[in-house]
């Protein structure tokens, strides 16, 4: 019996890639020439610049300062969004704006205090050179064995640990402090808004 061989029309994987246009090759050669003519340079920062940069990074990484930055960003953006919400009426926009401002102020204030207190406690309990009973109670054993490594990494460790502790503490302060303070500030802001509306209506009635 005769079996017809199977033929394949697939393109061979070893086929040559299509040639690039001469204009592209010319542009590539010119770019390479220009790159080769550039002199080698090394950017070097001064010691003062590096120290300043490290101090700024350390300051920003502090839990309390970090919370202030978050609160400042929120107070600048979120109330503006609420004040220009087209889905609700003007009265609702103002009330929503007041409540958002109150919530941000209360949350930021309590958050800064809690995080700063937690950091102070952690700092006192992570003193590598401390001789007190609890001076290095929260210091990892690896840092105690390798003092140089401990000094190098202790700041980052304090920031991380105090932030974690503060988060757990704020699970309670959110109900005990944030919520009542937010309600109090919201009522005050709403009262101010109502007072402004009355003054505005009085002026419009006088000039009508």
Secondary structure, DSSP 8 states (H G I E B T S, - for coil): ------------TT-------HHHHHHHHHHHHHHHHS--------HHHHHHHHHHHHHHHSHHHHHHHHHHHHHHHHHHHHHT-TTS-HHHHHHHHHHHHHHHHHHHHHHHHHHHHHHHHHHHT--TT--STTTTTTS-HHHHHSHHHHHHHHHHHHHHHHHHHHHHHHHHHIIIIIHHHHHHHHHHHHHHHHHHHHHHHHHHHHH-
